[in-house]
């Protein structure tokens, strides 16, 4: 049985699992998807790419930021049948740039405990959406896959 | 008042009487003299005016001597006063934090005084740390190592003006004094050995033609340094050095970020993401590239890697290893390349402090005299750890054995000390104090180290958690091997027999080898004066609006920003995530966004294997709270928790004992009320006028978005148990 006690101004409630099984009747306000103040994900409401998304990590802000933005924008707006097939040049120049900074853009797999370059993780996993992001070293293919998935 | 009046009434007639008497006497004596003169003259017409003349001469001699004596006395008193005044000014300057004001007073006084020989000895006695005044200093400071940036002339222009007016008004001698005074402080800057030479040069400059100096003084600040350099043979080598040192500082930075911490880096990233090709310059006092602070009091202490202290790498929650530096050095470009690089970038200027901000001209001045103009500026200067007054006043031996923990060097130094001493005392029961106590407590058995933590509250996190949770936390910290002393107000700290002795207000005496003071942060608002920025009197820090803007082109983020939170009111937050969120927001607004602070930042803390919580909003223990906890079952024993998380090897033996007793209790038919409350998992709501303004997620993770939503709504919920259901606290 759940019970409750009061210690001065503080109230303490102990609840069993059964008591919390019934769905909550607490009312939450519905979110406005067009709220200008809200942080947005990777894609903004108007369809543009949110370069400031924590999910991109340092990709858009690093030394190869411009090349990354060109390549990714090209892919995003590509209307070809094979999406991004007209963007090969952009991706190539991005790859070239990234090869100049192996510390920042490691070419190895995820499994290696690579230096932090490009990957900024907040120490707690649950804060990943809030603080600096989790981006894997080979975020290039991941990034291109995300829009396809969404 | 009445007394005065009564006294005055009594004295007045006396005074009047005496004054009239005086006058009468005077008149009489004058008349007498006059008559005597006449009489004498009449009488001695035959013998000549010798006698009367004699009397007259005596009179004149007496009066003359009196006048002369008075004059000499007055002169002596005035000059003596001036001397005493100068000494007092030197004293003021010697006191820390008197800074530019005192320095200005010193120069004015020195410039104005005629007691030149007296000045030299008093000034040479001044310690090296004295905030120095003119740009002539610049040349000498260049050669000094980065770790001692001297406070540069935050008021070079007014002083030059003072000097100019002085030199114009006074005679040529004071002008050379000005030159002398300029070079005098310069002598202090380098090591003592050099002081001989500048003094010699000082003597020489005196004899140099003063018109050169006057002409040079009239134009503004920078030429002064040149003229000073020109007139001094000894520092001839220095000007060359100074220009060389200045050359790595860009003259202009479209985006200037003052401070090189978390908020600054987040802003840099945000600016670069939104403004293609942006050129961002970060100026930091530290010698390190931007890094994150939380691991310095948590993960780095628990690392298995013995080289962790050097490499500053740690393992995250998800097992992935990373460095505390946000980005490796290859991410940044060099400050000299900032203007040239095609696509822009982020440059970091380390070891330089911004000491003056000219908002009208949109430029700042660094500690080495270099000037940087900007278009948009962010102030993210953070703060410095507060110290206890009793330690500040306790003397050098105590200060040497005290750590104020904030930077990488503090971590490295404390880590080394923890391996060398036998006893460490942490003063402060908040986040930093408790985390450090746990970290050191964990090492205590291996190192044979006694760890003591003392604070004025009744329990750890006493100002954050409600009393029952605070007590529970204190027990956990004790289990980590920390000797906790509550209700402890430090009255006095002294150094005796190679140990530190801490005396508490209630008389208790604690002996220890080293002290860590974790008693809060003082926000750095030194630029407020020169920039004309408002400082908040309630929370400290620069006062900014909801968009983090202080003035037209100036934003403030991080620990130093006292901002308006639309939902929760004006506040100042000293947490890591807030630095990231506010830095990012400031960067957005610097690139034209105009968004207010809306995404609520969170914070977290881990104290040992049993206590880990995340929190959001205003979490102040003085607010009424409602806590909803999962009722303890056999599954939620501390042992089960440690087994699940796979941590806490050290404290396992103790937790096993506790778990056994609990298990025995629950196998019997469950009593209606449990004997011992175990606040294993739950959620605590902090209320203000019945609205939830803060939430603590106690040992439940990955639920922050729900908590954020509840605070954003700002609704008055009738039954908070229903709200708690949204968190599913019984599940992992």
Boltz contact constraints between the chains, C-beta under 6 A:
constraints:
  - contact:
      token1: [A, 7]
      token2: [B, 468]
      max_distance: 6.0
  - contact:
      token1: [A, 9]
      token2: [B, 624]
      max_distance: 6.0
  - contact:
      token1: [A, 10]
      token2: [B, 466]
      max_distance: 6.0
  - contact:
      token1: [A, 10]
      token2: [B, 625]
      max_distance: 6.0
  - contact:
      token1: [A, 11]
      token2: [B, 626]
      max_distance: 6.0
  - contact:
      token1: [A, 12]
      token2: [B, 627]
      max_distance: 6.0
  - contact:
      token1: [A, 13]
      token2: [B, 628]
      max_distance: 6.0
  - contact:
      token1: [A, 13]
      token2: [B, 721]
      max_distance: 6.0
  - contact:
      token1: [A, 14]
      token2: [B, 629]
      max_distance: 6.0
  - contact:
      token1: [A, 14]
      token2: [B, 631]
      max_distance: 6.0
  - contact:
      token1: [A, 16]
      token2: [B, 631]
      max_distance: 6.0
  - contact:
      token1: [A, 17]
      token2: [B, 730]
      max_distance: 6.0
  - contact:
      token1: [A, 20]
      token2: [B, 725]
      max_distance: 6.0
  - contact:
      token1: [A, 24]
      token2: [B, 722]
      max_distance: 6.0
  - contact:
      token1: [A, 24]
      token2: [B, 725]
      max_distance: 6.0
  - contact:
      token1: [A, 24]
      token2: [B, 726]
      max_distance: 6.0
  - contact:
      token1: [A, 25]
      token2: [B, 722]
      max_distance: 6.0
  - contact:
      token1: [A, 26]
      token2: [B, 717]
      max_distance: 6.0
  - contact:
      token1: [A, 26]
      token2: [B, 722]
      max_distance: 6.0
  - contact:
      token1: [A, 26]
      token2: [B, 723]
      max_distance: 6.0
  - contact:
      token1: [A, 29]
      token2: [B, 713]
      max_distance: 6.0
  - contact:
      token1: [A, 37]
      token2: [B, 595]
      max_distance: 6.0
  - contact:
      token1: [A, 37]
      token2: [B, 598]
      max_distance: 6.0
  - contact:
      token1: [A, 39]
      token2: [B, 599]
      max_distance: 6.0
  - contact:
      token1: [A, 51]
      token2: [B, 273]
      max_distance: 6.0
  - contact:
      token1: [A, 52]
      token2: [B, 270]
      max_distance: 6.0
  - contact:
      token1: [A, 52]
      token2: [B, 273]
      max_distance: 6.0
  - contact:
      token1: [A, 52]
      token2: [B, 274]
      max_distance: 6.0
  - contact:
      token1: [A, 60]
      token2: [B, 273]
      max_distance: 6.0
  - contact:
      token1: [A, 61]
      token2: [B, 269]
      max_distance: 6.0
  - contact:
      token1: [A, 61]
      token2: [B, 272]
      max_distance: 6.0
  - contact:
      token1: [A, 61]
      token2: [B, 273]
      max_distance: 6.0
  - contact:
      token1: [A, 62]
      token2: [B, 331]
      max_distance: 6.0
  - contact:
      token1: [A, 65]
      token2: [B, 272]
      max_distance: 6.0
  - contact:
      token1: [A, 66]
      token2: [B, 343]
      max_distance: 6.0
  - contact:
      token1: [A, 101]
      token2: [B, 330]
      max_distance: 6.0
  - contact:
      token1: [A, 103]
      token2: [B, 328]
      max_distance: 6.0
  - contact:
      token1: [A, 103]
      token2: [B, 330]
      max_distance: 6.0
  - contact:
      token1: [A, 104]
      token2: [B, 330]
      max_distance: 6.0
  - contact:
      token1: [A, 104]
      token2: [B, 331]
      max_distance: 6.0
  - contact:
      token1: [A, 113]
      token2: [B, 321]
      max_distance: 6.0
  - contact:
      token1: [A, 115]
      token2: [B, 328]
      max_distance: 6.0
  - contact:
      token1: [A, 116]
      token2: [B, 322]
      max_distance: 6.0
  - contact:
      token1: [A, 116]
      token2: [B, 323]
      max_distance: 6.0
  - contact:
      token1: [A, 117]
      token2: [B, 328]
      max_distance: 6.0
  - contact:
      token1: [A, 120]
      token2: [B, 326]
      max_distance: 6.0
  - contact:
      token1: [A, 121]
      token2: [B, 316]
      max_distance: 6.0
  - contact:
      token1: [A, 123]
      token2: [B, 294]
      max_distance: 6.0
  - contact:
      token1: [A, 123]
      token2: [B, 316]
      max_distance: 6.0
  - contact:
      token1: [A, 124]
      token2: [B, 317]
      max_distance: 6.0
  - contact:
      token1: [A, 124]
      token2: [B, 604]
      max_distance: 6.0
  - contact:
      token1: [A, 125]
      token2: [B, 317]
      max_distance: 6.0
  - contact:
      token1: [A, 125]
      token2: [B, 318]
      max_distance: 6.0
  - contact:
      token1: [A, 126]
      token2: [B, 701]
      max_distance: 6.0
  - contact:
      token1: [A, 126]
      token2: [B, 702]
      max_distance: 6.0
  - contact:
      token1: [A, 126]
      token2: [B, 704]
      max_distance: 6.0
  - contact:
      token1: [A, 130]
      token2: [B, 577]
      max_distance: 6.0
  - contact:
      token1: [A, 130]
      token2: [B, 602]
      max_distance: 6.0
  - contact:
      token1: [A, 131]
      token2: [B, 577]
      max_distance: 6.0
  - contact:
      token1: [A, 131]
      token2: [B, 580]
      max_distance: 6.0
  - contact:
      token1: [A, 132]
      token2: [B, 580]
      max_distance: 6.0
